[in-house]
């Protein structure tokens, strides 16, 4: 998975539209192989981002879990700790 795409399910508060949009953009960038499409492909690129964001929103809204919601700050601290161990910072 692309390192910039983060899990968005089962968080309190829930994922925002901006977070879902950012993940969709990263996904489309990854599979298209470009961070900025040419003018000829801009409309298709933007349409793909919108469609992936809409599908992601539907998915997140329909997921059911019995696990307690994760806290964003706690998860961010865990990620920083893993990075410190991995990169020695």
Phi and psi restraints in degrees (range 20) as a CNS / XPLOR table:
assign (resid 1 and name C) (resid 2 and name N)
       (resid 2 and name CA) (resid 2 and name C) 1.0 -61.3 20.0 2
assign (resid 2 and name N) (resid 2 and name CA)
       (resid 2 and name C) (resid 3 and name N) 1.0 133.9 20.0 2
assign (resid 2 and name C) (resid 3 and name N)
       (resid 3 and name CA) (resid 3 and name C) 1.0 -62.2 20.0 2
assign (resid 3 and name N) (resid 3 and name CA)
       (resid 3 and name C) (resid 4 and name N) 1.0 -25.0 20.0 2
assign (resid 3 and name C) (resid 4 and name N)
       (resid 4 and name CA) (resid 4 and name C) 1.0 -85.6 20.0 2
assign (resid 4 and name N) (resid 4 and name CA)
       (resid 4 and name C) (resid 5 and name N) 1.0 -9.3 20.0 2
assign (resid 4 and name C) (resid 5 and name N)
       (resid 5 and name CA) (resid 5 and name C) 1.0 -94.0 20.0 2
assign (resid 5 and name N) (resid 5 and name CA)
       (resid 5 and name C) (resid 6 and name N) 1.0 118.0 20.0 2
assign (resid 5 and name C) (resid 6 and name N)
       (resid 6 and name CA) (resid 6 and name C) 1.0 -104.0 20.0 2
assign (resid 6 and name N) (resid 6 and name CA)
       (resid 6 and name C) (resid 7 and name N) 1.0 149.8 20.0 2
assign (resid 6 and name C) (resid 7 and name N)
       (resid 7 and name CA) (resid 7 and name C) 1.0 -58.5 20.0 2
assign (resid 7 and name N) (resid 7 and name CA)
       (resid 7 and name C) (resid 8 and name N) 1.0 139.4 20.0 2
assign (resid 7 and name C) (resid 8 and name N)
       (resid 8 and name CA) (resid 8 and name C) 1.0 -120.6 20.0 2
assign (resid 8 and name N) (resid 8 and name CA)
       (resid 8 and name C) (resid 9 and name N) 1.0 -3.1 20.0 2
assign (resid 8 and name C) (resid 9 and name N)
       (resid 9 and name CA) (resid 9 and name C) 1.0 -91.2 20.0 2
assign (resid 9 and name N) (resid 9 and name CA)
       (resid 9 and name C) (resid 10 and name N) 1.0 152.8 20.0 2
assign (resid 9 and name C) (resid 10 and name N)
       (resid 10 and name CA) (resid 10 and name C) 1.0 60.5 20.0 2
assign (resid 10 and name N) (resid 10 and name CA)
       (resid 10 and name C) (resid 11 and name N) 1.0 45.5 20.0 2
assign (resid 10 and name C) (resid 11 and name N)
       (resid 11 and name CA) (resid 11 and name C) 1.0 -114.3 20.0 2
assign (resid 11 and name N) (resid 11 and name CA)
       (resid 11 and name C) (resid 12 and name N) 1.0 151.5 20.0 2
assign (resid 11 and name C) (resid 12 and name N)
       (resid 12 and name CA) (resid 12 and name C) 1.0 -121.9 20.0 2
assign (resid 12 and name N) (resid 12 and name CA)
       (resid 12 and name C) (resid 13 and name N) 1.0 116.8 20.0 2
assign (resid 12 and name C) (resid 13 and name N)
       (resid 13 and name CA) (resid 13 and name C) 1.0 -72.2 20.0 2
assign (resid 13 and name N) (resid 13 and name CA)
       (resid 13 and name C) (resid 14 and name N) 1.0 160.9 20.0 2
assign (resid 13 and name C) (resid 14 and name N)
       (resid 14 and name CA) (resid 14 and name C) 1.0 -61.1 20.0 2
assign (resid 14 and name N) (resid 14 and name CA)
       (resid 14 and name C) (resid 15 and name N) 1.0 163.0 20.0 2
assign (resid 14 and name C) (resid 15 and name N)
       (resid 15 and name CA) (resid 15 and name C) 1.0 -57.7 20.0 2
assign (resid 15 and name N) (resid 15 and name CA)
       (resid 15 and name C) (resid 16 and name N) 1.0 140.4 20.0 2
assign (resid 15 and name C) (resid 16 and name N)
       (resid 16 and name CA) (resid 16 and name C) 1.0 -86.6 20.0 2
assign (resid 16 and name N) (resid 16 and name CA)
       (resid 16 and name C) (resid 17 and name N) 1.0 165.4 20.0 2
assign (resid 16 and name C) (resid 17 and name N)
       (resid 17 and name CA) (resid 17 and name C) 1.0 -60.2 20.0 2
assign (resid 17 and name N) (resid 17 and name CA)
       (resid 17 and name C) (resid 18 and name N) 1.0 -36.8 20.0 2
assign (resid 17 and name C) (resid 18 and name N)
       (resid 18 and name CA) (resid 18 and name C) 1.0 -64.0 20.0 2
assign (resid 18 and name N) (resid 18 and name CA)
       (resid 18 and name C) (resid 19 and name N) 1.0 -40.4 20.0 2
assign (resid 18 and name C) (resid 19 and name N)
       (resid 19 and name CA) (resid 19 and name C) 1.0 -65.8 20.0 2
assign (resid 19 and name N) (resid 19 and name CA)
       (resid 19 and name C) (resid 20 and name N) 1.0 -41.5 20.0 2
assign (resid 19 and name C) (resid 20 and name N)
       (resid 20 and name CA) (resid 20 and name C) 1.0 -65.6 20.0 2
assign (resid 20 and name N) (resid 20 and name CA)
       (resid 20 and name C) (resid 21 and name N) 1.0 -42.0 20.0 2
assign (resid 20 and name C) (resid 21 and name N)
       (resid 21 and name CA) (resid 21 and name C) 1.0 -62.5 20.0 2
assign (resid 21 and name N) (resid 21 and name CA)
       (resid 21 and name C) (resid 22 and name N) 1.0 -42.8 20.0 2
assign (resid 21 and name C) (resid 22 and name N)
       (resid 22 and name CA) (resid 22 and name C) 1.0 -63.9 20.0 2
assign (resid 22 and name N) (resid 22 and name CA)
       (resid 22 and name C) (resid 23 and name N) 1.0 -41.0 20.0 2
assign (resid 22 and name C) (resid 23 and name N)
       (resid 23 and name CA) (resid 23 and name C) 1.0 -65.7 20.0 2
assign (resid 23 and name N) (resid 23 and name CA)
       (resid 23 and name C) (resid 24 and name N) 1.0 -40.5 20.0 2
assign (resid 23 and name C) (resid 24 and name N)
       (resid 24 and name CA) (resid 24 and name C) 1.0 -63.7 20.0 2
assign (resid 24 and name N) (resid 24 and name CA)
       (resid 24 and name C) (resid 25 and name N) 1.0 -42.6 20.0 2
assign (resid 24 and name C) (resid 25 and name N)
       (resid 25 and name CA) (resid 25 and name C) 1.0 -61.6 20.0 2
assign (resid 25 and name N) (resid 25 and name CA)
       (resid 25 and name C) (resid 26 and name N) 1.0 -45.2 20.0 2
assign (resid 25 and name C) (resid 26 and name N)
       (resid 26 and name CA) (resid 26 and name C) 1.0 -62.2 20.0 2
assign (resid 26 and name N) (resid 26 and name CA)
       (resid 26 and name C) (resid 27 and name N) 1.0 -40.0 20.0 2
assign (resid 26 and name C) (resid 27 and name N)
       (resid 27 and name CA) (resid 27 and name C) 1.0 -62.8 20.0 2
assign (resid 27 and name N) (resid 27 and name CA)
       (resid 27 and name C) (resid 28 and name N) 1.0 -48.8 20.0 2
assign (resid 27 and name C) (resid 28 and name N)
       (resid 28 and name CA) (resid 28 and name C) 1.0 -64.9 20.0 2
assign (resid 28 and name N) (resid 28 and name CA)
       (resid 28 and name C) (resid 29 and name N) 1.0 -39.3 20.0 2
assign (resid 28 and name C) (resid 29 and name N)
       (resid 29 and name CA) (resid 29 and name C) 1.0 -59.4 20.0 2
assign (resid 29 and name N) (resid 29 and name CA)
       (resid 29 and name C) (resid 30 and name N) 1.0 -43.4 20.0 2
assign (resid 29 and name C) (resid 30 and name N)
       (resid 30 and name CA) (resid 30 and name C) 1.0 -64.1 20.0 2
assign (resid 30 and name N) (resid 30 and name CA)
       (resid 30 and name C) (resid 31 and name N) 1.0 -50.2 20.0 2
assign (resid 30 and name C) (resid 31 and name N)
       (resid 31 and name CA) (resid 31 and name C) 1.0 -75.5 20.0 2
assign (resid 31 and name N) (resid 31 and name CA)
       (resid 31 and name C) (resid 32 and name N) 1.0 -24.1 20.0 2
assign (resid 31 and name C) (resid 32 and name N)
       (resid 32 and name CA) (resid 32 and name C) 1.0 -84.8 20.0 2
assign (resid 32 and name N) (resid 32 and name CA)
       (resid 32 and name C) (resid 33 and name N) 1.0 -19.6 20.0 2
assign (resid 32 and name C) (resid 33 and name N)
       (resid 33 and name CA) (resid 33 and name C) 1.0 79.6 20.0 2
assign (resid 33 and name N) (resid 33 and name CA)
       (resid 33 and name C) (resid 34 and name N) 1.0 15.9 20.0 2
assign (resid 33 and name C) (resid 34 and name N)
       (resid 34 and name CA) (resid 34 and name C) 1.0 -143.3 20.0 2
assign (resid 34 and name N) (resid 34 and name CA)
       (resid 34 and name C) (resid 35 and name N) 1.0 145.8 20.0 2
assign (resid 34 and name C) (resid 35 and name N)
       (resid 35 and name CA) (resid 35 and name C) 1.0 -91.4 20.0 2
assign (resid 35 and name N) (resid 35 and name CA)
       (resid 35 and name C) (resid 36 and name N) 1.0 -23.1 20.0 2
assign (resid 35 and name C) (resid 36 and name N)
       (resid 36 and name CA) (resid 36 and name C) 1.0 -140.0 20.0 2
assign (resid 36 and name N) (resid 36 and name CA)
       (resid 36 and name C) (resid 37 and name N) 1.0 113.8 20.0 2
assign (resid 36 and name C) (resid 37 and name N)
       (resid 37 and name CA) (resid 37 and name C) 1.0 -73.3 20.0 2
assign (resid 37 and name N) (resid 37 and name CA)
       (resid 37 and name C) (resid 38 and name N) 1.0 160.1 20.0 2
assign (resid 37 and name C) (resid 38 and name N)
       (resid 38 and name CA) (resid 38 and name C) 1.0 -68.9 20.0 2
assign (resid 38 and name N) (resid 38 and name CA)
       (resid 38 and name C) (resid 39 and name N) 1.0 165.8 20.0 2
assign (resid 38 and name C) (resid 39 and name N)
       (resid 39 and name CA) (resid 39 and name C) 1.0 -58.3 20.0 2
assign (resid 39 and name N) (resid 39 and name CA)
       (resid 39 and name C) (resid 40 and name N) 1.0 -36.2 20.0 2
assign (resid 39 and name C) (resid 40 and name N)
       (resid 40 and name CA) (resid 40 and name C) 1.0 -65.0 20.0 2
assign (resid 40 and name N) (resid 40 and name CA)
       (resid 40 and name C) (resid 41 and name N) 1.0 -28.5 20.0 2
assign (resid 40 and name C) (resid 41 and name N)
       (resid 41 and name CA) (resid 41 and name C) 1.0 -105.5 20.0 2
assign (resid 41 and name N) (resid 41 and name CA)
       (resid 41 and name C) (resid 42 and name N) 1.0 -0.2 20.0 2
assign (resid 41 and name C) (resid 42 and name N)
       (resid 42 and name CA) (resid 42 and name C) 1.0 -60.4 20.0 2
assign (resid 42 and name N) (resid 42 and name CA)
       (resid 42 and name C) (resid 43 and name N) 1.0 -43.3 20.0 2
assign (resid 42 and name C) (resid 43 and name N)
       (resid 43 and name CA) (resid 43 and name C) 1.0 -65.1 20.0 2
assign (resid 43 and name N) (resid 43 and name CA)
       (resid 43 and name C) (resid 44 and name N) 1.0 -43.6 20.0 2
assign (resid 43 and name C) (resid 44 and name N)
       (resid 44 and name CA) (resid 44 and name C) 1.0 -64.5 20.0 2
assign (resid 44 and name N) (resid 44 and name CA)
       (resid 44 and name C) (resid 45 and name N) 1.0 -39.3 20.0 2
assign (resid 44 and name C) (resid 45 and name N)
       (resid 45 and name CA) (resid 45 and name C) 1.0 -63.4 20.0 2
assign (resid 45 and name N) (resid 45 and name CA)
       (resid 45 and name C) (resid 46 and name N) 1.0 -49.0 20.0 2
assign (resid 45 and name C) (resid 46 and name N)
       (resid 46 and name CA) (resid 46 and name C) 1.0 -64.6 20.0 2
assign (resid 46 and name N) (resid 46 and name CA)
       (resid 46 and name C) (resid 47 and name N) 1.0 -38.3 20.0 2
assign (resid 46 and name C) (resid 47 and name N)
       (resid 47 and name CA) (resid 47 and name C) 1.0 -64.2 20.0 2
assign (resid 47 and name N) (resid 47 and name CA)
       (resid 47 and name C) (resid 48 and name N) 1.0 -41.6 20.0 2
assign (resid 47 and name C) (resid 48 and name N)
       (resid 48 and name CA) (resid 48 and name C) 1.0 -64.1 20.0 2
assign (resid 48 and name N) (resid 48 and name CA)
       (resid 48 and name C) (resid 49 and name N) 1.0 -41.3 20.0 2
assign (resid 48 and name C) (resid 49 and name N)
       (resid 49 and name CA) (resid 49 and name C) 1.0 -61.6 20.0 2
assign (resid 49 and name N) (resid 49 and name CA)
       (resid 49 and name C) (resid 50 and name N) 1.0 -44.6 20.0 2
assign (resid 49 and name C) (resid 50 and name N)
       (resid 50 and name CA) (resid 50 and name C) 1.0 -63.4 20.0 2
assign (resid 50 and name N) (resid 50 and name CA)
       (resid 50 and name C) (resid 51 and name N) 1.0 -41.8 20.0 2
assign (resid 50 and name C) (resid 51 and name N)
       (resid 51 and name CA) (resid 51 and name C) 1.0 -67.9 20.0 2
assign (resid 51 and name N) (resid 51 and name CA)
       (resid 51 and name C) (resid 52 and name N) 1.0 -40.8 20.0 2
assign (resid 51 and name C) (resid 52 and name N)
       (resid 52 and name CA) (resid 52 and name C) 1.0 -66.6 20.0 2
assign (resid 52 and name N) (resid 52 and name CA)
       (resid 52 and name C) (resid 53 and name N) 1.0 -40.1 20.0 2
assign (resid 52 and name C) (resid 53 and name N)
       (resid 53 and name CA) (resid 53 and name C) 1.0 -63.6 20.0 2
assign (resid 53 and name N) (resid 53 and name CA)
       (resid 53 and name C) (resid 54 and name N) 1.0 -41.9 20.0 2
assign (resid 53 and name C) (resid 54 and name N)
       (resid 54 and name CA) (resid 54 and name C) 1.0 -65.5 20.0 2
assign (resid 54 and name N) (resid 54 and name CA)
       (resid 54 and name C) (resid 55 and name N) 1.0 -43.3 20.0 2
assign (resid 54 and name C) (resid 55 and name N)
       (resid 55 and name CA) (resid 55 and name C) 1.0 -64.7 20.0 2
assign (resid 55 and name N) (resid 55 and name CA)
       (resid 55 and name C) (resid 56 and name N) 1.0 -38.6 20.0 2
assign (resid 55 and name C) (resid 56 and name N)
       (resid 56 and name CA) (resid 56 and name C) 1.0 -65.8 20.0 2
assign (resid 56 and name N) (resid 56 and name CA)
       (resid 56 and name C) (resid 57 and name N) 1.0 -40.4 20.0 2
assign (resid 56 and name C) (resid 57 and name N)
       (resid 57 and name CA) (resid 57 and name C) 1.0 -62.7 20.0 2
assign (resid 57 and name N) (resid 57 and name CA)
       (resid 57 and name C) (resid 58 and name N) 1.0 -44.9 20.0 2
assign (resid 57 and name C) (resid 58 and name N)
       (resid 58 and name CA) (resid 58 and name C) 1.0 -61.6 20.0 2
assign (resid 58 and name N) (resid 58 and name CA)
       (resid 58 and name C) (resid 59 and name N) 1.0 -42.1 20.0 2
assign (resid 58 and name C) (resid 59 and name N)
       (resid 59 and name CA) (resid 59 and name C) 1.0 -62.1 20.0 2
assign (resid 59 and name N) (resid 59 and name CA)
       (resid 59 and name C) (resid 60 and name N) 1.0 -50.6 20.0 2
assign (resid 59 and name C) (resid 60 and name N)
       (resid 60 and name CA) (resid 60 and name C) 1.0 -61.5 20.0 2
assign (resid 60 and name N) (resid 60 and name CA)
       (resid 60 and name C) (resid 61 and name N) 1.0 -36.8 20.0 2
assign (resid 60 and name C) (resid 61 and name N)
       (resid 61 and name CA) (resid 61 and name C) 1.0 -69.5 20.0 2
assign (resid 61 and name N) (resid 61 and name CA)
       (resid 61 and name C) (resid 62 and name N) 1.0 -25.2 20.0 2
assign (resid 61 and name C) (resid 62 and name N)
       (resid 62 and name CA) (resid 62 and name C) 1.0 -98.0 20.0 2
assign (resid 62 and name N) (resid 62 and name CA)
       (resid 62 and name C) (resid 63 and name N) 1.0 -10.1 20.0 2
assign (resid 62 and name C) (resid 63 and name N)
       (resid 63 and name CA) (resid 63 and name C) 1.0 -69.4 20.0 2
assign (resid 63 and name N) (resid 63 and name CA)
       (resid 63 and name C) (resid 64 and name N) 1.0 139.7 20.0 2
assign (resid 63 and name C) (resid 64 and name N)
       (resid 64 and name CA) (resid 64 and name C) 1.0 -123.0 20.0 2
assign (resid 64 and name N) (resid 64 and name CA)
       (resid 64 and name C) (resid 65 and name N) 1.0 136.7 20.0 2
assign (resid 64 and name C) (resid 65 and name N)
       (resid 65 and name CA) (resid 65 and name C) 1.0 -145.4 20.0 2
assign (resid 65 and name N) (resid 65 and name CA)
       (resid 65 and name C) (resid 66 and name N) 1.0 152.0 20.0 2
assign (resid 65 and name C) (resid 66 and name N)
       (resid 66 and name CA) (resid 66 and name C) 1.0 -98.5 20.0 2
assign (resid 66 and name N) (resid 66 and name CA)
       (resid 66 and name C) (resid 67 and name N) 1.0 -7.2 20.0 2
assign (resid 66 and name C) (resid 67 and name N)
       (resid 67 and name CA) (resid 67 and name C) 1.0 -72.1 20.0 2
assign (resid 67 and name N) (resid 67 and name CA)
       (resid 67 and name C) (resid 68 and name N) 1.0 146.5 20.0 2
assign (resid 67 and name C) (resid 68 and name N)
       (resid 68 and name CA) (resid 68 and name C) 1.0 -67.2 20.0 2
assign (resid 68 and name N) (resid 68 and name CA)
       (resid 68 and name C) (resid 69 and name N) 1.0 149.1 20.0 2
assign (resid 68 and name C) (resid 69 and name N)
       (resid 69 and name CA) (resid 69 and name C) 1.0 -60.8 20.0 2
assign (resid 69 and name N) (resid 69 and name CA)
       (resid 69 and name C) (resid 70 and name N) 1.0 145.4 20.0 2
assign (resid 69 and name C) (resid 70 and name N)
       (resid 70 and name CA) (resid 70 and name C) 1.0 -84.6 20.0 2
assign (resid 70 and name N) (resid 70 and name CA)
       (resid 70 and name C) (resid 71 and name N) 1.0 148.2 20.0 2
assign (resid 70 and name C) (resid 71 and name N)
       (resid 71 and name CA) (resid 71 and name C) 1.0 -91.7 20.0 2
assign (resid 71 and name N) (resid 71 and name CA)
       (resid 71 and name C) (resid 72 and name N) 1.0 128.0 20.0 2
assign (resid 71 and name C) (resid 72 and name N)
       (resid 72 and name CA) (resid 72 and name C) 1.0 -60.5 20.0 2
assign (resid 72 and name N) (resid 72 and name CA)
       (resid 72 and name C) (resid 73 and name N) 1.0 -40.8 20.0 2
assign (resid 72 and name C) (resid 73 and name N)
       (resid 73 and name CA) (resid 73 and name C) 1.0 -67.3 20.0 2
assign (resid 73 and name N) (resid 73 and name CA)
       (resid 73 and name C) (resid 74 and name N) 1.0 -40.9 20.0 2
assign (resid 73 and name C) (resid 74 and name N)
       (resid 74 and name CA) (resid 74 and name C) 1.0 -64.7 20.0 2
assign (resid 74 and name N) (resid 74 and name CA)
       (resid 74 and name C) (resid 75 and name N) 1.0 -45.2 20.0 2
assign (resid 74 and name C) (resid 75 and name N)
       (resid 75 and name CA) (resid 75 and name C) 1.0 -64.2 20.0 2
assign (resid 75 and name N) (resid 75 and name CA)
       (resid 75 and name C) (resid 76 and name N) 1.0 -38.0 20.0 2
assign (resid 75 and name C) (resid 76 and name N)
       (resid 76 and name CA) (resid 76 and name C) 1.0 -65.5 20.0 2
assign (resid 76 and name N) (resid 76 and name CA)
       (resid 76 and name C) (resid 77 and name N) 1.0 -39.7 20.0 2
assign (resid 76 and name C) (resid 77 and name N)
       (resid 77 and name CA) (resid 77 and name C) 1.0 -64.3 20.0 2
assign (resid 77 and name N) (resid 77 and name CA)
       (resid 77 and name C) (resid 78 and name N) 1.0 -41.1 20.0 2
assign (resid 77 and name C) (resid 78 and name N)
       (resid 78 and name CA) (resid 78 and name C) 1.0 -61.8 20.0 2
assign (resid 78 and name N) (resid 78 and name CA)
       (resid 78 and name C) (resid 79 and name N) 1.0 -41.8 20.0 2
assign (resid 78 and name C) (resid 79 and name N)
       (resid 79 and name CA) (resid 79 and name C) 1.0 -65.0 20.0 2
assign (resid 79 and name N) (resid 79 and name CA)
       (resid 79 and name C) (resid 80 and name N) 1.0 -40.4 20.0 2
assign (resid 79 and name C) (resid 80 and name N)
       (resid 80 and name CA) (resid 80 and name C) 1.0 -63.7 20.0 2
assign (resid 80 and name N) (resid 80 and name CA)
       (resid 80 and name C) (resid 81 and name N) 1.0 -39.9 20.0 2
assign (resid 80 and name C) (resid 81 and name N)
       (resid 81 and name CA) (resid 81 and name C) 1.0 -64.9 20.0 2
assign (resid 81 and name N) (resid 81 and name CA)
       (resid 81 and name C) (resid 82 and name N) 1.0 -42.9 20.0 2
assign (resid 81 and name C) (resid 82 and name N)
       (resid 82 and name CA) (resid 82 and name C) 1.0 -62.8 20.0 2
assign (resid 82 and name N) (resid 82 and name CA)
       (resid 82 and name C) (resid 83 and name N) 1.0 -41.0 20.0 2
assign (resid 82 and name C) (resid 83 and name N)
       (resid 83 and name CA) (resid 83 and name C) 1.0 -65.4 20.0 2
assign (resid 83 and name N) (resid 83 and name CA)
       (resid 83 and name C) (resid 84 and name N) 1.0 -39.5 20.0 2
assign (resid 83 and name C) (resid 84 and name N)
       (resid 84 and name CA) (resid 84 and name C) 1.0 -62.9 20.0 2
assign (resid 84 and name N) (resid 84 and name CA)
       (resid 84 and name C) (resid 85 and name N) 1.0 -41.2 20.0 2
assign (resid 84 and name C) (resid 85 and name N)
       (resid 85 and name CA) (resid 85 and name C) 1.0 -67.4 20.0 2
assign (resid 85 and name N) (resid 85 and name CA)
       (resid 85 and name C) (resid 86 and name N) 1.0 -40.6 20.0 2
assign (resid 85 and name C) (resid 86 and name N)
       (resid 86 and name CA) (resid 86 and name C) 1.0 -70.2 20.0 2
assign (resid 86 and name N) (resid 86 and name CA)
       (resid 86 and name C) (resid 87 and name N) 1.0 -43.3 20.0 2
assign (resid 86 and name C) (resid 87 and name N)
       (resid 87 and name CA) (resid 87 and name C) 1.0 -103.7 20.0 2
assign (resid 87 and name N) (resid 87 and name CA)
       (resid 87 and name C) (resid 88 and name N) 1.0 -3.1 20.0 2
assign (resid 87 and name C) (resid 88 and name N)
       (resid 88 and name CA) (resid 88 and name C) 1.0 67.7 20.0 2
assign (resid 88 and name N) (resid 88 and name CA)
       (resid 88 and name C) (resid 89 and name N) 1.0 33.1 20.0 2
